[in-house]
Amino acid sequence: MTDHAEFPSTGALLGIDYGSKRVGIAVSTPNQSIASALEIIQREQPAQDAKRLCKICNEFRIVGLVVGLPVHMSGSEGGKAKEAREFGDWCARVTERPVIYWDERFTSALA
């Protein structure tokens, strides 16, 4: 995980909504002011998933990854948060982009 202070403050970001079967992908504007849904990736084999992620990162000139973290209302992390962190770490390795994790607790209410 990249420290927020070291994370790129400009350039397009790839938003990742982890799921064990499907992964939601969004791309931000270069000034990181808004993100738009791009696609839902049906998970397959790791090599195929890596190829798709790398293609998206290169196509949209992605400078960093933001992975949604499903945290309990208490602030504690359960099994799904652990899976999301493992997936985000894997994404960072295969795409060679820095990753941060974003607490998703109140994102639905904000939307």
C-alpha positions in Angstrom: 0.0 0.0 0.0 1.2 3.5 -0.8 1.1 6.2 1.8 -1.4 8.9 0.8 1.3 11.5 0.8 3.3 9.6 -1.8 0.2 8.8 -4.0 0.0 10.8 -7.3 -2.1 13.9 -6.9 -2.6 14.4 -10.6 -3.3 11.9 -13.4 -6.1 9.5 -14.0 -6.8 6.9 -11.3 -8.4 3.5 -11.7 -11.1 2.8 -9.2 -11.5 -0.9 -8.3 -14.6 -2.3 -6.6 -13.5 -5.9 -5.7 -15.7 -8.9 -6.0 -14.8 -12.5 -6.0 -16.6 -13.1 -9.3 -16.7 -9.6 -10.8 -14.7 -6.4 -10.4 -16.1 -3.0 -11.0 -13.8 -0.6 -12.8 -14.0 3.2 -12.9 -11.6 5.8 -14.3 -11.1 9.3 -13.0 -10.4 12.5 -14.9 -6.7 13.5 -15.0 -7.4 16.1 -12.3 -9.0 13.4 -10.1 -12.2 15.4 -9.6 -14.7 12.8 -10.8 -14.7 9.1 -11.8 -17.0 7.4 -14.2 -17.8 3.7 -14.4 -16.0 2.0 -17.2 -16.8 -1.7 -17.1 -17.4 -4.8 -15.0 -14.7 -7.4 -15.4 -15.9 -11.0 -15.1 -13.1 -12.6 -13.2 -11.3 -15.5 -15.1 -7.8 -16.7 -14.7 -5.2 -14.5 -13.0 -3.2 -14.1 -16.2 -6.3 -13.0 -18.2 -7.4 -10.6 -15.4 -3.9 -9.1 -15.3 -3.8 -8.6 -19.0 -7.1 -6.8 -19.0 -6.1 -4.6 -16.0 -2.8 -3.7 -17.7 -4.5 -2.9 -21.0 -6.9 -0.5 -19.2 -4.1 1.1 -17.2 -2.1 1.7 -20.4 -5.1 2.9 -22.5 -6.2 5.4 -19.9 -2.7 6.4 -18.7 -3.5 5.4 -15.2 -1.1 6.7 -12.5 -2.6 4.9 -9.4 -5.2 2.5 -8.2 -7.9 3.1 -5.6 -9.4 0.0 -4.2 -12.7 0.1 -2.3 -12.4 -1.4 1.2 -15.6 -2.9 2.7 -15.1 -1.9 6.3 -17.6 -2.7 9.0 -19.5 0.2 10.5 -17.4 -0.2 13.6 -14.3 0.5 11.5 -13.0 -3.0 11.8 -12.0 -5.1 8.8 -13.5 -8.5 8.1 -12.8 -11.2 5.6 -14.0 -9.3 2.5 -11.7 -6.3 3.4 -8.8 -8.8 3.7 -9.6 -10.2 0.2 -9.9 -6.7 -1.2 -6.5 -5.8 0.2 -4.9 -9.0 -1.2 -6.5 -8.3 -4.6 -5.4 -4.6 -4.5 -1.8 -5.6 -3.7 -1.9 -8.1 -6.6 -3.3 -5.4 -8.9 -0.4 -3.1 -7.9 2.2 -5.7 -8.6 0.8 -6.7 -12.1 0.1 -3.1 -13.2 3.2 -1.6 -11.6 1.0 1.2 -10.2 0.8 2.4 -6.6 -2.4 1.5 -4.7 -4.4 3.1 -1.8 -7.4 1.7 -0.1 -10.6 3.7 0.3 -13.0 3.1 3.2 -16.4 2.5 1.5 -18.6 2.8 4.6 -20.5 5.9 3.6 -20.0 6.0 -0.2 -23.5 4.8 -1.0 -25.1 7.5 1.1 -22.8 10.2 -0.5 -23.7 9.0 -4.0 
